[in-house]
Amino acid sequence: MKKAILLMLPILLLAACGETPTPEPPEPTPPEPIPGEIRYEYTPTLRKETSTKTSKYLCSFFYKDEYFKEDAKVFNKDLALLSCGKSLMSESEKTIKDFYSQAEFDNVETHYVTVKTEDTVSYAFAHIKIEEFDLVSLVVCGHDYGLEWKNNFLVGESGDHLGFSMRANDIYSSLKTYLAGYENYKLWISGYSRGAAIANVLSHYILSRDEIEIEQEDMFVYTFEAPKGLAAENAIPYENVFNVIYSGDIITYFAPAELGLARCGVDYDLYTSSQDLNDKLTAFDKDIDMPKFVPYNDLTDSSRKVATEQEGIQSLITYLSREGTDSDSELYFHTRQDYVDKVQHTLQTVFSIIFSVPAEVLALMIEGAMENILTLLGSPEAICNFIMPFLDLAGYAYDPDVLLADCTVVYKLAMTNVLAILPIVSGGNMSDALKRAAKVHFPEVDYILLKNLCSSSN
């Protein structure tokens, strides 16, 4: 998620002019680990560009056998933090192997891909013996991917989210094979972002089919900032599936309920207030950059103010998916079929370009688009003619007629939603709110909030 959010929502930071930054004092040497503690140095994604710090975040969490001797239907804040840590450390094959090594798991089986396509997903299994039962761990990676974004937008006409469900079924088959070596087992499943959505769908498949025999009390599921991937009728409120979210995170609202999609299990919301989040982030690292939320005029009713992050996100979704009549310059989609017929292919094309074009060419394209946005809103042909030279420079293969058709959809969406687009790109409270709604999706936000939750209630 990181790369796409940063590309779509460039943050304009002001550098100090003519001042020499004061060097940070040396980082204190952390104390020696204590039994059960797992440590991980996580590369910050929210630290200000002007920060002089070079150190990574030292994240720590605890593995204990006792967590898995309890009923999985009871939320365990310490297990949530550990599961968040496992999801953090799933960002590469090396780091997830390090997690399992520190936790003393064995039979580690990794399914990480080196050449990524829209259909790939990375995940890993491991095992540990706990008294009379075997604990099997599964983590689905949701970090640092690119073309898989096309899969994220492959919603499909009916049933569960097509992209997520295909990947969940792939992992389901691997899980059955892995479990064949064990009899009396419990499961521990987690994932972040795209990985969380797939883990959520997978959890429903495990619990609703007869092929893997397990009760809810023996299956521990903790997902983090999961998009919605199940058809509403399959979103069963399983008591053992906890979707840890910050409800000001825009990613957790998609695909929206308006398209008939949802999560199974129970949402565990870390939100208390926007100021509370700001205070906790600053206490963790004063150089974290998080745009402030300031009320602004509601898109769907300009006579009232959007008072909370959640209201702002829902206002945007309602505005984008509102009902209306298509014309030569406007396009509306309010149903799942509308989405599939009108915009699904175009969104997949957009993200195919983003993650196929070299970064330096993409940066030039984005810069040029921001400078010429009013010209580009003039016609589909203007958009197409602007994009093609960059695609040619990058060696990106395309059909001009298909590209023009996609640019026509982009043009119509832009013209239909121009009242939202202009305030977002031109700055102001709405722009900051959207940037915030994207940036709170980064995984260290969950880690910081869960760390505070565990510390405050011990």
N, C-alpha and C positions, 0 to 999 in steps of 0.2 A: 504494500500500500504506500509506503513512504515515497517512492520515486514519483508515482502518479500524482499524489496530492501536491507534492512540491512543484511539479510541472504545471498543474492546472491552477494552482493557487499561489503564485510567486509572492513571497512576503517582501515588502519594501522596508528595509531596515535603514535607519539613519546612522552613519558612522560619525564619531566625534571628530570635529574639524579642527585641525591644527593642534591637537592635544596628544601628548605621549601617554599611552595607557599605563596605569600603575601595575607593575607585575604582581601576580597573585603570589601569596606566600606559599612555600612548599606544602604539598599535601601531607597531612599527618600519616605516619606509618600505621596501618590497621593492626589491631591485635591479632594474635594467633587464632586460627579457627578453633571452634569447640566441637565436640563430638556431634555428628549429625548435620553440621552446617555445610551448606554448599555455597560456593562463591563463584561469581561470574562478573567479569569486567565488560560492561555493555557500552558500546559506542553511542554517545548522546545524539539524538536527532532534534532536540528542542533547544539546545544551547545557542545563545545569540552568536551571530557571525562576528560580532565585535569582541567576544570574550577572549581573554588571553589564556584561558585554561587549556591545557593539553591532556589532562587526565581523563580517563573513562569513568563511568559510574561504577562503583563497586557495589554490586547487588548481592544480597545474601538471603538465604531461606533455609529451612530445616526439613530434612527427611526423617520421619519416624514411622516405624512399623505400626505403632498404635493407631495412627490415622485410619488405617484400613481394617482395623478390628471393630470399628464402629459401624453404625447404620449409614449407608451412603445417602439416605434420604434426609439426613440432617446436615445443614450447611456448616462446614468447618472452615473458619477464617484462616487457620494456619495451613490447612490443606489447599485452600484457594491460593494463598501466597506461594506455596510450593508449586502448584500447578501453573501459576503465572510464570514462575522461574523456569519451569520446564518448557513452557511455550517460548519464553525469551531465548532459551538456549537451543531451541530447535532451528535457529536461523541458518545453521550449516551442519553438514554431516560431522565435522570435527567437534563442534560445540555440543551437539546432542550426545555424542559418544562420551564427551567429558562429563556431562551431567550424569549419565548412567554410571560412569566409572566412580564418580564421587559418591553417588547414592548406593554403590555396591550391587548394582543389578548385573545380571549375566544374560547370555543368549541374546545379545544385542543384534538386531536385524534392521539395517537401514535401507530405505528405498529413496535415495536422493538422486536427482538427475543432474547431469552436467550440461546437456543441451536442452534448453527449455522451449516448449511449444505451448500453444493455447490449451493443450490437453494434458499437460503434465501436472503432477502433484507430488510433493516430497513428504515422507513420513517415516516413522521409526517405531519398532517394537523393542521391548526388553522384558525381562522376567526377574523376580526375586521370590525366594521361598520365605514365607512367614508362617512359622509353626505348622499348622495342619493344612494350609492352603497355599496356592501359587498366585501371586499377583502379577498380572500381565499389564504392562504399560504401553499405551499408544499415544503418540503426539503427531499432530498434523501441522506441517509447517505453513505459516502464513506470511513469511518474511521475504523481502528482496526478490520479487518475481516481476515479470514483465508481460510477455505475450499471454500469460494466463488471464490477464484482464479481459481478453476476448471471451474467455470461458465464463468469467464473472457476469458478463452481460448477456449470456445465452440463457435467457429465462425459459423459453419454450412456450408453446401454446396452452398447455394444461398440465396438471399434476405438479410434482415437485419441481423446483428450479432445475432446469435441464443440465446446466453446466455443473452445479454442485452435486446433483444426484449421480451423474455419471462417475465423478471422481469418488464419491462415497461408496458406490458399488464396487469400484476397483479395489478400494481399501478393504471393503467387507470380504471380498474373496480372499485377499491376502491374510486377513485376520483369521478366517476359518482354518486356513492352512497352518498358521502359526499356533493356534489353539489346539490343534490335533495332538500336540505333544503333551498336553496337560489334561487333567480330569477335574480336580477340585480347584477351580480358579475363580478369581475375582478380576474385574477389569478397572483400569484407571485411564481415562481418555481426556485429552485436553488439546487446545489449539487456539491460535490468535487470528483474528481478522478472517481472511478467506479460509484459513485452516480451521477457524472456529465454526464457520458456516458449514463446512464439510463435516466436521466432527459432530455438529448438531444433527445434521441429516442422517449421518451414520448411526448415531445413538438411537434414533427412531427406528431405523431398519433392524438393528440388533434386537430391540425390545418388542417389535411388532411382528417379527418373523419367527418361525419355529426352529431354525437351523442352528442357532447359538443359544444354548440353554443357560439362562442366567436370570436372576431376580433383580428387581430394582435396588434392593438393599445391598447388593454385592457389586454394583456397577457405579463407580465414582466418575462423574462427568463434570468438568469445569471448563467452560469456554470463555473467551475474552473478546469483547467487542465484535460479536458475531453479526454479520448481515443475516437477512431472512432467506431461508432456502426451502421451506416446506410449504406445500399447499395447505391452506387454512384448515382443512379437514384432517390433516395429518399432524397438526401442531398440538399434540396431546400434552397436557401439563404434567409430565412425568416428575415425580417428587425428587428424583435423584440427579436430574440434569439441571445444573445451575449455569445460567448465562450471565456472567459478570460483565456489566456494562456501565459506562458513564452516559447517562441519557442526554447529554449535550453533544454526543458524538454522532455526526450525520450519517456515518457508514452503517450504524446499527438500525437505521430506518429503512434501508433498502434491501431487497426490493420492497417497496411500500405495501402496506395493507390494502391500498387502493387496487393493487394488482393481484390481490388474493393470496399473498404469501406471509409466512410468519415463522417463528421459532417454536420448537417443542421445549418442554421443560418449564423452568421458572426463571424469570429475569431477576437478578440480584443487582439493584441499582446502587452505584457508589456515589451518586450525586447527592449533595446536601445544599450547596449554593455555589454560584460562580466565584464568589469571594473566598469561600472556604477552599476551593480548589487552588485559587491563586496563592493563598497563604501557605498551603501545603507544598506547592511546587517551589515557591521562593525559599521556604525553610530547607528544602532538600538541596537546592542549588539556586543561589540568587541570580545566576546568569541564564536561567531558563527564560525563554521568550514565549509568552503566551498573550495574544491579543485580548484586550479587555472586552467584556460584553457590556454594551450600552444600549438601552431601549431605542427602537427606531420604528418608523411607520410600517404597519402591517401591509404586506403586498396584496392581500385579499380584501383589506378594508383600511384604506389610508387614513380614515378618521380616528383609528385607535392605534395605540403603541403596542409593539411586541415587547412583553415584559420579561420573558425568560428565554433561555437558550432553546428549550424544547418547543416553545410556541413559535420561535423563529424558524426552526427546521420544518415543523409541520406546515407553517404558512408557505414556505418555499415549495414543499411537495404538493400542497393543494393547488398552488398557483401553476406549477409546471404541468400537472396532470388534470387540469380543469376541463370540463366539457365545453365543446364549441363546434362550430362548423368550419371545416377546412376550406381554404381558398387558395388563390395563386400565391399568396404571400404569408399564409398562416397555416399552422398544423397543430391539431389538438390530439391528445391521447389520454383517455380516462380509464380504459380497460386493459386487461392483459393482451387481448387480441389486437387492440390498437397499438400497443407497445411493439408487439412482434411484427405486425404488418408494416408499421410506419418508421420505427426508429431503431429496432434491434440491430439490423445489419449496419446501419450508419455508425452507431456507437462502437460496434466491434471494429469497424474500419478505422475510426479515430484512434482507438487504442493500439491497433496494429501498427499504425504509422508512428505513434509516440514511442513504441518500444522496438521498432525496427530501424528507425532513422538514427544515425549517429548523434550523440549528445550535442556536439558542436553545431551541427546543422539544425537540430531541433531548437536549440537556443536562439539561433538567428531567426527561425521561423516564428517563434513565440514573440520575440522582440518586435519583429516587423508587423505581426498581427496586432499587437497592442498599440503600435504607433499609427496603424491605418484602419482601426476598427470601424470607423464610420464609413470609409470607402468599401470595406468588405461587406458591410450590411446593405450595400447598394443592390447587389444581385448575386444569384448563385454562380454566375459566370465569373464575377469578380473574385469570389472565394476560390474557385477552381483554378483560375489563371494565376492567382497568388501562390497557391500551394504547389503546382506542378514543377516549377523550376527547382524548388527545394527537394522534391521527390527525385527529380532527374539527377540532381547533384549527389544525392545519397544512393543512387542506383536502385531505388525502390520500384518494383514492377507494378504497374497499374493499367487498368483499362480506362481510357479517357471518358467513355460514355458512362461507365459505372461510377467513376469518381465524380462526374458532374451530377449524377443522380444523388449520390451521398451529399454533395455540397448543397444541393437543392433542399434536402432535408435539414441540414445544418442552418441554412438561410431561413427556412420557414420557422424552425424552432426559435431562432434568434429573434425574428420579427414578432412572433407570437408572444415572446417573453421579454421584449425589449425593456419594459419597465423594471424588470428584475436585473437584467444583464448590465445596463448602464450604471446603476448605483454600485453594483458589485465590482465592476472593473475600474470605476472612477474613484473609489475610496469612500470613506465615511463609515458610519456605524454599521450599516448592513454589510459592507465589505469586511470589516473587522470581525463581525459576528460569524460570517461564513468561514473566514480563515480560522477562527477559533474552533468552530464546529469540526473542521478537518484536522487541526493540529492536536486536539484532545484525543484523537484516535491513536496516536503513537503509543507503543506498549509501555514505555516507562511511566506514563500517567497511571495506568492500572497498578503497576508495581509500587509507586509512591503512595497511592491511596490505600492499597492493601497493607503495605508496611505500617502506615499510620493506624489502620484499623486494628491490626494485631497488637501494636504497641499500646494503644489507648485502652484496650480491653483486657490486658494481661494484669 
